[in-house]
């Protein structure tokens, strides 16, 4: 199987390609300089030339707060870009795996969201990702949608790197404690995505590391495992206003993964451990 991965310059795309190469797969990573997904002609020509059996679409506009101001750019990347790739996948009869997000939900309540729950995004970023989901479902037959959350990986900036950096110059930090979700280590997720795309178990999935925490609890565990003395002061979302509204509840059920025979990802605490080990090895 020949696999094209968009967003190779990002955290997830990088790890999907890396894992594919580890498996000796024929896998091609495309970053922004290789492929302008907002250009219909560029996408068509690029995909036709490669003629992939599957496309894993990791590229996205993910600056959640800036999206409230850069709406046109966010739409061009997340909606029009997805449409361009979907059309190219359809022309090449390729499977299509679209990476989506917990932000398609409104975050109300405390129960996990199921794959069958109707999305109701409360941010512009979330809206564009949901529009992408609808395009995939409307135009393709052989599609997968995988919703993820709270992503961290070696190739890019993320919450763990930010916490470690801030801990160098702060003995205490105020971290939101009333938003709940599941961290997701891209190295763990990449393996699962390749398992999914090699299957014919089409449909919509939720995929995160196992377990639930708040951002404050996430930070506390990062400092505990990295032997940092920085103290976390739990605060409310109201005390830390942002341009875009975040879902308070990003709990997502992964039952469909289990029902279809896919192995759940490790617990989020173990994901931090593995990631910190990878960071240490990178420095060395």
N, C-alpha and C positions, 0 to 999 in steps of 0.2 A: 504493500500500500504506500502510495506517495502522498505525503501530508504537507499542506501549506499552513503555516502559522503566522497570523498577523500579530503586530505588537511585539515583535521580537526584542525591541529596545526596552520593554517594560519588565516588571517583575515576573508576571506569570508567563508571558510569551517566551522569555529567556529560559525559564525552567522547563517548559514543555519541550522546547527544542533540545535542551541539554539532556533531558530524560529520553527523548526519542533517539538521539545519537548514542546514548548509553545502551539502548536496545538494538542498535544497528538498523534502525528504520531509515527509510528514505524520507527525510524531513527537511523542509526548507523554511527558514525564518525570514520574515520580511519586516523591516522597520520603516520608519517614515521616509527615509532617504531612498529606499527601494520602491516603495509603493505608496502613492497618495490615494487613500481609499475614498476621498471625497470626489475624485475624478472618475466618472463613469468609463471614459475611454482608457484611462491608465489601468484601471482595475480589469477591464475586459481583456486588454492586450496582455497584461501581466499573467492573469490566471490562464488564459488560453495557451500561452507559451509554456507554462509549467504543466498544465493539464492534470491537476491533482485528483486523487481519488477521494480526498477529504480536505476540508478547510476547518481549522480551529481558529475562531475569530476572537482574539484576545485584545486587539487594539480598541481603544476607547478614549474619549475625553472624560477624565475622572476628577478634575478639579471642581469639587462639589460646590464650593462657595463662589468661585469665579464664574461657574456656569450660570448663576443667577444674573450676571451682567453680560457674559459673552454667549448669549443664547443662540445666536446665529451659528457661531463656530461649533458650539456643543451639538446643535442639531445636525450640522453638516457632517460631523464625524460619527456621531452615535446613531443617527437615523439614516441620512442619505448614504453614508459610508457603508452601513450594514446592508442597505438596499442594493447598492452596487455589487457588493460581494455575494449577496444572495442570488442576484441575477446571473452573475458569472458562475456560481456553483450550479445553478439550474442548467445553464448552457453546457456545462462540462459533466453533468450528471454526477456531481460530487456530493458526498455527505457533507453536512454543515453542522458544526458545533459552535453555538453562540454563548459567550460568557455574559451572564447578567448579574444581578445584584439584589441584595436585601432592600435596597432603596426603592424597589417597585412597590413595597408595602407601606402602609401609613404608620405602622408601629404601634397601633392601639392594642390595649389589652396586655396580658402576660402569657398567653398560650402561644405555642409555636405556630408559625404559619405553615400551612401545607401547600403542596404543589397545586392543588385544586382551588385554593383560595384566590379570589379575584383581586388583582393588584389595585392599589389606590395610592400612587406616588404623591408625596407632599413636597418634593423639591423638583426643580427643572431637570437636573441630572437624572433623577429617578424616572421622570416622565419620558425622557429621551430613550432610556434603556428599555422601558416598557414598550415604547413605540417600535424599537428594534425587535423585541420579542414577537410582536404582532406581525411584523413583516416576515420574519422567519417562518412562522406558523401558517401564514396565508399563502406564501409563494412556493414553499417547498414540501416535499413528502418525506425525504430522508433527513430529518433534523433532530438535533439535540439542543436543549437549552439548559445550561447549568448556572444556577444562581449561587453566588459566593458572597462572603462578607469579611471585613476586617483583615485585609490581605497583607502579608509581609513576605518578602523574599530577598535574596542576596543582591539582585540587580536593580537598585532603586531606593527611594526614600520610603520610610514607613514608620509606624508608631514605635516599634521597638528601637530602631535607630535613633529616633527623636528622643525617646526617654533616656537612652544611654548617653546621648550628647548633652542633654539638659542636666543629667545627674553629675556631670563633671564640674558644673559651676553653680549648682543649687543644692542646698541641704534639705529642701522640701519643695514639693510641687502640688498645685491644686489640680485635681483630675476629676472629670465628671463621673458620678457614681449612680446615675439614674437612667443610663442607656445600657441595655443588655444585648449581648450577641455572642457570636462565636468567632474567635480568631482563626485565620486560615493561612497555613504555611504553603507557599506556592510549590515548594519541592515535593511535599506530600500530595498536593492537589494535582500536579502535573502527571504523576503516575496514574491516578484515577482517570483523568481526562483521556489519556491514551487508551486505557482499558475500555472506556465508554465508546470512543470513536471507532474502535475495532469491532464493536458489537453491532447487532441490528436491533438493539433494545431502545428504539427511538422514543423521544418524549422529553418531558421537563423534569429536571432534578434539582435538588438542593444539595450542595456539597461544601462542608466546612469541617474543620477539626472538631472532634467530639467535646461536648461540655459547653457550659454557658458561664459568662462572667460579665461584669461591668468594666468600663474603661479603667476605673480606679483599681479594681481587682487585677486586671491585666497588668497594669503598671507595677503593682505591688509584687506580682509574681516575677516580672522581669527583674526588678531590683533584688529580689530574694535569690534568684538563680544566678545573677551576675555579681552577687556579694557587694551590692551597693548599699550605702547607709542612708540614701535619700528617703525622706519620709513623704508619704502620699497623704494629702489632705483631701478627703472626698467632698465634692461640691455638687450642686444641682446644675442641670442644664440652664436654668434661668440665670445662674451666676456666671455662666460662660456663653454669652450670646454669640451666635454665628450668623453669617449672611443667609445660609441655607438651613432649613429646618431638617434636623436629623430624626429618624425614627427612634422612639424610645425603646421599642421592642423589636429586635432583629433576630429573635429566636426563630429558627426554621427547622421543621421536621425533615429528617433524612430517610424516612421510612421507605420511600420509593427506591432509593439506592439498594437497601437491604432486600426489598422484595424482588429486585431484578438480579440479585446475586453478586452485587458489587460489595467489596469489603469497605467498611467505614474507615475514615481516616483516624489516626491516633488522637488521643486527648490533647487539648490545647496546651496543657502544661508540658507534655512531652514534645510538642511542636516547638515551644520556646527553647527547650533544652537542645533539641537538634539544631535549631537555627543559631543559637549562641555558639554551639560547637563549630558550625560552618563559618560564622563570623570570625572566630578565633583562628581557624585554619587559613582564612583569606588574608588576615593580617600577617600571619607567619609566612 
